[in-house]
Amino acid sequence: MADFSVISTKTQTSTNTNDKNQEIQQQDINMFRGFDIVIDPSDHFYINNKKGGDCFTHPSSRVHKKIMQEWKILEKHVPDSIYVRVYENRIDLLRAVIVGPSGTPYHDGLYFFDIAFPSDYPFTPPLVYYKSFGLRINPNLYQNGKVCLSLLNTWVGEKCEKWNHNQSTILQVLISIQALVLNEKPYYNEPGMRTCEKKSNEYSENAFILSCKTMLYLLRRPPKNFEGFVTSHFREKASVILSACNAYSNGQVKVGYYGKDGSCPASCPTVRVSRKFKGSIYKLYPELLSNFRSNGASLTEIDSMEQLILTKKRTGLLKGKVGVKESGYVRMVFGKVMKFLGLNKNGSGKRDVEAETQT
């Protein structure tokens, strides 16, 4: 069976080189502080939101003092999977990135949020914008960047769930997004959804695809002051992300459950995978691979002929149009790639799959 994430056996030399590269990548990430003060906010979503005037520049103002308290809380307590940057000359602005939690369809992704403090903070909750790139990856994260969360008063909820100016903090907002929004089964974040594992799995499949697309956008245009972090993160996580694509499309493990250490549970039964998801992974995988390599990730070399087949599939070869000049070897490799995805020559699945639902 052709496996386009791992093809050849590594030599001892390449293993040592990869280990060294991974060590360097981990050092780069470790050097990136969880909290830091930077200068340039020019690409911040709320850069032109200058309401409040002197309250943000006078150290004696109530808002200024409260924001300084928030900085101290973040510097001391921000978890390892959340990174925050504040601005020296615009203390009303803040940017944070959340690393997608393991055990969810968002694992190993990066999710950026631009935050602005209102002039009457903390009596009014902060403004939060999600950098979506036009993708709806979660019921609570809109394509226009809106973040739907009770704690921000952007969604209904019990009084205890809403913003409390005496207790609520930016840190609580970020942790709530990570734990309550980027969760194991985001389908159920939508109000009124009845238990339906089939639809939930399909939603998670789509969320994973959109998260991978978000990775591509971030690699091409990383947010300011996070350029090095984005580069180092995806250098380190590239092989795990690609292996997860492989495992999910093969039905080796349910989407979101690929091991944190880059492994599949040994006892995991074969999972039904929608044809739509397989096709999406088939199209997305070569683009991920190319971008990860351009980003400097150390990846096992993939047979060049298989890359040719993957490229041709996207331009119509899947429909059965095999050129006269193509050798039997090309046909053989193409067949192996199709077998890998569980597809027959006309692009349909080998086995019955569940009907697809629009997510």
C-alpha positions, -999 to +999 in steps of 0.1 A: +000+000+000+014+033-010+018+057+019+027+093+009+037+104+044+064+078+049+080+061+019+117+053+025+137+040+054+160+066+069+197+061+070+215+066+103+229+099+090+196+113+080+181+102+114+208+121+132+203+152+110+166+151+116+170+147+153+194+177+154+169+198+133+141+189+156+162+199+186+169+233+170+132+238+162+122+230+198+149+255+211+134+282+188+100+276+202+113+275+238+130+309+232+096+325+222+082+338+255+047+332+265+043+369+272+062+398+258+060+435+250+065+445+213+064+477+193+047+473+160+008+469+160+004+480+124-015+448+113-037+446+144-074+444+135-083+472+160-054+495+151-077+523+141-099+520+172-085+549+191-115+557+214-106+565+249-079+591+244-058+599+274-071+570+296-047+546+279-016+569+282-020+582+318-006+557+343-029+572+370-061+564+350-083+535+362-081+518+328-043+520+326-039+505+360-063+477+352-045+468+320-012+467+338-028+442+362-039+421+332-003+422+319+010+409+352-015+381+353-007+370+317+030+372+323+028+350+354+000+326+345-003+322+307-002+284+299+024+269+276+000+266+248-010+302+247+013+331+236+006+368+241+020+400+227+012+435+241+022+468+226+044+494+243+027+524+227-008+509+224-016+493+257-052+491+246-043+464+221-032+428+225-026+398+203-027+361+213-022+328+196-037+295+209-021+262+200-049+238+191-054+212+219-046+175+213-076+152+211-095+177+190-098+184+152-078+216+159-047+198+172-013+214+162-030+243+145-024+280+154-054+303+161-048+340+163-069+365+182-067+403+182-080+420+214-089+456+222-096+470+257-126+495+257-121+529+274-144+518+302-126+485+308-133+464+329-169+474+331-173+465+295-157+432+282-128+433+257-134+432+220-120+400+204-115+393+167-105+359+154-082+359+123-103+335+103-090+340+067-127+337+058-131+302+071-157+290+096-138+264+115-161+264+145-197+274+154-183+300+178-157+314+154-174+333+125-160+339+091-161+377+098-139+372+129-167+374+155-161+353+186-193+340+201-188+335+238-209+341+269-179+355+288-176+383+261-213+390+263-216+380+226-238+350+234-265+342+259-256+325+291-262+323+328-252+353+348-223+334+362-210+327+327-210+363+316-184+390+320-179+401+356-159+433+359-148+423+394-135+389+384-131+383+347-098+386+330-082+383+295-066+351+307-100+336+314-112+346+279-082+329+262-085+297+283-123+296+277-117+298+239-091+270+241-112+247+263-148+254+254-146+265+218-117+245+203-130+213+219-132+176+210-167+177+194-173+212+181-205+202+163-223+204+197-212+240+202-241+249+179-272+254+201-300+229+199-280+201+182-292+167+192-268+139+198-257+125+164-222+111+162-224+108+124-230+145+119-205+153+147-178+133+130-185+149+096-183+184+113-149+174+128-137+162+094-145+196+079-130+215+109-097+196+104-097+204+067-103+241+074-077+241+101-051+228+077-061+255+052-056+280+080-021+267+085-013+274+048-026+310+051-005+315+083+027+302+066+022+325+037+013+356+058+022+352+095+009+379+118+035+405+129+057+397+159+048+360+155+067+353+122+094+333+139+070+314+161+048+304+132+078+292+112+093+272+141+060+257+152+051+243+117+087+231+112+083+210+144+048+198+138+048+192+100+055+155+102+028+149+128+002+169+108+010+151+076+009+117+094-024+126+109-038+134+074-026+099+064-042+082+094-075+100+091-080+095+054-071+058+059-097+054+087-070+043+111-082+067+137-111+091+142-104+128+132-089+146+162-076+116+180-042+112+164-016+108+192+002+138+207+034+119+201+025+112+165+010+078+169-023+059+164-039+039+192-029+002+186-064-010+194-083+016+174-108+000+151-112+011+115-132+043+112-157+051+085-144+081+065-166+102+042-157+103+005-158+141+007-132+141+034-109+117+015-111+138-016-103+170+004-073+154+021-061+141-013-062+177-027-048+194+004-019+170+012+004+180-016-001+217-008+007+211+029+037+190+020+051+217-004+046+245+021+061+226+050+091+218+029+095+254+018+092+264+055+123+242+062+106+211+078+127+179+078+105+153+061+111+119+047+115+121+010+085+111-011+089+093-044+088+119-072+066+098-093+039+097-066+041+135-064+035+136-101+004+114-097-009+135-069-006+166-090-022+150-120-051+138-100-061+173-092-062+182-129-084+154-141-063+122-142-087+106-117-114+106-144-095+079-163-076+101-187-042+083-188-018+095-215-005+071-241+031+080-232+027+071-195+045+039-186+030+009-168+050+020-137+031+053-136-002+034-138+010+011-110+020+040-087-013+057-094-031+026-085-012+024-052-021+060-043-057+053-051-056+022-030-041+042-001-072+065-002-096+036-005-108+048-039-113+028-071-104+041-106-135+062-111-129+080-078-157+063-058-151+045-025-143+008-023-169+004+003-202+020+012-197+053+030-222+074+048-241+101+030-224+134+033-240+163+052-232+200+046-213+212+076 
